[in-house]
Amino acid sequence: MRAVLLWVVGAIACSAHAQLPAPVQRILDGHDISADDVSIVVQAVEAGRPLLSHEAAALRNPASTIKLLTTWVALDALGPTYTWPTEVYFLGDYSGDALDGDLGIKGYGDPYFVTEEFWKLLRALRRTGLGDVRGDLVFDDSYFATIDEDPGEFDGQPYRTYNVTPNALLLNFQAARFQFLPDTERRGVSISVDPEPSNLTVGNRLALIDGPCRGYQAGISFNVIDSPVNRQIVFEGRFPAACAPYAITRSVLRHDSYLYGVYRSLWTELGGRHRGGLRRAAIDAEATEPALTWSSRPLAEIIRSVNKFSNNVMTRQLLLTLAAEQAAVPARAEDGIAVIEQYLADRQLDTSGLVLANGAGLSRDTRISARLLADTLLAAARSPFAPEFLASLSLGGMDGTTRRRFNGQPAVGRMHVKTGRLNDVSALAGYVHAAAGADIVVVVMLNSTDAHRGPGEELQDALIRWVYEQG
């Protein structure tokens, strides 16, 4: 009887504008949101047709849920064990402890080349015996095409790390973490930075005050002052002691100068010496053997950081890696988009109206249908790489971007999902492991005024509860 009921419900739900479950409709009515503004697809992984399909073909902005498309295609096309090399070259005469020439570093787009990995690379370099670099540090990021993009174009926040542009030699997401603590002896504020680029100076004009912790950014503002040799960040404002410990993360240097500054600091800490400056130049990898090759973490591990924590620049690195591996070098975003579109077309998925923009969702122009996103999730769930993909998603109510969501719901810990939010956009996509044991794909996208201010999450919560009870 239950199977017949599900078939009947599914047959009804396949219409373009299906009758929505009562809990979902109540949320829309309560916020005076039109049902035309929401797209929903709910389909069991083992089923041939959806349990619920509402405005499934409508093109919506999916915000960060589009990362599911980019990460899945990368995982399936490149394989879970794919790694990115970072190569080090001795461009001069090497005597066993001194390099009378330049030290070259060539990147191939490692999305997770963080400070710890760079420190381990430099430590391995010291173990070769090298201690004295008498030339320049040569920075080679030519594997990706140069991106002429204003990092503040999206929202006027050029120093926010989510606006960092991709680069073939991206270090630590180009981010510096500033921590603020009270200095009670001087009635001031101490500032530390991690990592600490040698070419970044920090000016401190902060005053420590008593009282509750409040105000935008705990009362801290900063200005950027450039000079011919370095960059200075000047912090100003009135910092309440009650806010400590407090930290902000910002991108305050260019890709090349950031890597150079961190290199100089770490190399000195490791007992090395560097006498030259920085040059940006292509290294002929075919004509010169690398002195050291450092391998990244495998792709299956990389996409956990992408999807669980919605990392934009890592997603864009994946898109360019697809372009480099399957189209051309230097890699361009439009070639990566073409690779994804061809991948979907080869599997006879309907890409009508698909607009990927940058593959990460940090765009007002991105568009996809709920049907295409659901079909991609169904294909992933039926793949041999399904465990690696599911493990990359936020475990609802437990980790990642949803660790504080779904409180009190029986579905906590029984869903793997990706959320997305922009102004007037709220979306969720992934898998619910329902009460009766079925694995169910869920996609919901709401594009409506103030959807991001609460109605979107309420709608998602109601839909998840309903889906959990269905299978």
QUILINDA-V516031 format. One record per backbone hydrogen bond with DSSP energy under -0.5 kcal/mol. CO is the residue of the C=O (numbers start at 1). NH is the residue of the N-H. E is the energy in kcal/mol with one decimal. If there is no record, write none. Layout:
co: (CO/CO)
nh: (NH/NH)
e: (E/E)
This chain:
co: (1/2/3/4/5/6/7/8/9/10/12/13/15/16/21/21/22/23/24/25/26/27/28/29/34/35/37/39/40/41/42/42/43/44/52/53/54/55/56/58/58/60/60/62/63/64/65/66/66/67/68/69/70/71/72/73/74/74/75/79/80/82/84/85/86/87/88/88/89/89/90/91/93/93/97/97/98/98/99/99/100/101/102/102/103/104/105/106/110/112/113/114/115/116/117/118/119/120/121/122/123/124/125/125/126/131/131/132/132/133/135/136/136/137/137/138/138/139/139/140/141/141/143/146/147/149/150/152/157/159/160/161/167/168/170/171/172/176/176/177/177/178/179/180/181/182/183/183/183/187/188/190/192/194/195/197/199/201/201/203/203/205/207/209/211/212/215/216/217/219/221/223/223/224/225/230/231/232/232/233/233/234/235/236/237/237/238/239/240/241/246/248/250/250/254/255/256/257/258/259/260/261/261/262/263/264/265/266/267/268/273/277/279/279/283/284/284/292/294/298/298/299/301/301/302/302/303/304/305/306/306/308/310/311/312/313/314/315/316/317/318/319/320/321/322/323/323/331/332/332/333/334/335/336/337/338/339/340/341/342/343/344/344/345/349/351/355/356/356/361/367/368/369/370/371/372/373/374/375/376/377/378/380/383/385/386/387/388/389/390/394/394/395/395/396/399/400/402/402/406/409/411/414/415/416/417/418/420/422/424/425/426/427/428/429/430/431/432/432/434/438/438/439/440/441/442/443/444/445/445/446/446/448/450/450/451/451/454/455/456/457/458/459/460/461/462/463/464/465/467/467/468/471)
nh: (5/6/7/8/9/10/11/12/13/14/15/53/18/55/24/25/26/27/28/29/30/31/33/32/37/38/447/445/54/443/51/52/441/47/42/18/40/58/371/60/370/62/368/65/66/67/68/69/70/71/72/73/74/75/76/77/78/79/79/82/300/299/296/108/294/106/291/292/91/104/92/102/95/100/131/132/95/100/101/134/93/135/91/104/138/89/140/87/113/114/172/118/119/120/121/122/123/124/125/126/127/128/128/130/129/133/273/99/134/275/276/103/138/139/279/105/140/141/281/107/144/168/331/148/149/151/153/156/160/251/163/164/170/109/172/174/175/178/250/179/194/248/192/246/190/184/186/187/188/208/183/181/179/177/197/200/231/203/233/205/235/237/239/241/242/214/218/219/220/238/236/225/234/226/232/227/201/225/234/203/235/223/205/221/207/239/240/209/243/244/180/178/176/252/258/259/260/261/262/263/264/198/265/266/267/268/269/270/272/271/133/137/139/281/285/287/288/88/86/301/302/303/304/305/305/306/307/308/309/310/311/401/312/315/316/317/318/319/320/321/322/323/324/325/326/327/328/145/335/336/337/338/339/340/341/342/343/344/345/346/347/347/349/348/351/354/367/358/359/363/355/60/373/374/375/376/377/378/379/380/381/382/383/386/389/390/391/392/392/393/396/417/398/399/413/402/403/397/405/409/412/414/433/396/431/394/429/427/425/448/422/446/420/444/418/442/416/434/440/437/434/440/45/432/43/430/41/428/39/447/426/448/451/453/455/454/456/458/459/460/461/462/463/464/465/466/467/468/469/470/471/435/438)
e: (-2.5/-2.7/-1.9/-2.3/-2.8/-2.6/-2.4/-2.2/-2.7/-1.1/-1.5/-0.8/-0.6/-4.5/-0.6/-2.5/-2.3/-1.2/-1.9/-2.8/-2.6/-1.4/-2.9/-1.2/-1.8/-1.2/-2.2/-2.4/-3.1/-2.3/-2.6/-1.9/-3.2/-1.5/-2.8/-0.5/-2.4/-0.9/-2.3/-0.6/-0.6/-0.7/-2.0/-1.7/-1.5/-1.8/-1.5/-1.0/-1.5/-3.0/-2.0/-2.2/-2.1/-2.5/-2.8/-2.8/-2.5/-0.5/-1.6/-1.5/-2.3/-2.0/-2.0/-0.7/-3.1/-2.8/-2.3/-1.5/-0.8/-2.9/-1.1/-2.0/-0.5/-3.3/-3.0/-2.1/-2.6/-0.7/-1.8/-2.6/-1.3/-1.5/-2.8/-0.6/-2.9/-2.8/-2.5/-2.4/-0.8/-1.6/-2.9/-2.3/-2.8/-2.0/-2.2/-2.7/-2.3/-2.3/-2.0/-2.1/-1.7/-0.6/-0.9/-0.9/-1.8/-0.5/-2.9/-3.2/-0.7/-2.8/-1.2/-2.7/-0.7/-0.6/-2.6/-2.7/-0.6/-0.6/-1.3/-2.2/-1.2/-0.5/-2.3/-0.7/-1.4/-0.7/-2.1/-2.6/-1.4/-2.9/-1.6/-1.4/-1.1/-2.8/-0.5/-3.3/-2.0/-0.6/-2.4/-0.5/-1.8/-2.1/-2.0/-1.6/-3.1/-0.7/-0.5/-0.8/-2.3/-1.0/-3.0/-2.1/-2.6/-2.6/-0.7/-1.5/-2.1/-0.5/-2.7/-0.6/-3.1/-0.7/-3.0/-2.5/-0.7/-0.8/-1.7/-1.6/-2.2/-0.8/-2.8/-0.5/-2.7/-0.5/-3.1/-2.3/-2.2/-3.2/-0.5/-3.7/-0.6/-2.1/-2.9/-2.6/-2.4/-0.5/-0.6/-2.3/-2.1/-1.4/-3.3/-3.1/-2.7/-0.6/-2.6/-2.1/-2.4/-2.4/-2.4/-2.7/-2.6/-2.0/-1.7/-2.8/-3.1/-1.7/-2.0/-1.9/-3.0/-1.8/-3.1/-2.8/-3.4/-0.6/-1.4/-0.7/-1.2/-3.0/-2.1/-1.0/-2.1/-2.5/-0.8/-0.9/-0.8/-1.4/-2.6/-2.2/-1.1/-0.6/-1.3/-1.8/-0.7/-1.4/-2.1/-1.9/-1.9/-2.1/-2.0/-2.1/-2.4/-1.6/-2.5/-2.7/-2.2/-2.0/-1.3/-2.6/-0.7/-1.7/-2.5/-1.8/-1.9/-2.0/-2.6/-2.4/-2.3/-2.3/-2.4/-2.6/-0.8/-0.7/-2.3/-2.0/-0.7/-2.4/-2.2/-1.0/-2.9/-2.2/-2.6/-2.4/-2.0/-2.4/-2.6/-2.1/-1.9/-2.5/-2.3/-2.2/-2.3/-1.3/-1.4/-1.7/-2.0/-3.0/-2.0/-0.5/-1.3/-1.6/-0.9/-2.5/-2.8/-1.7/-2.6/-1.1/-1.4/-1.3/-2.0/-2.0/-1.6/-2.7/-3.6/-2.0/-3.1/-1.6/-2.3/-2.5/-2.4/-1.3/-1.6/-3.0/-2.2/-2.7/-2.7/-2.6/-2.3/-1.1/-2.8/-1.8/-2.5/-0.6/-3.2/-2.8/-2.2/-2.2/-2.3/-2.3/-2.3/-0.5/-2.2/-0.6/-2.4/-1.6/-0.6/-0.9/-2.2/-2.2/-2.5/-2.3/-2.7/-2.3/-2.3/-2.9/-2.2/-2.0/-2.9/-2.7/-1.1/-1.8/-0.8/-2.8/-1.7)
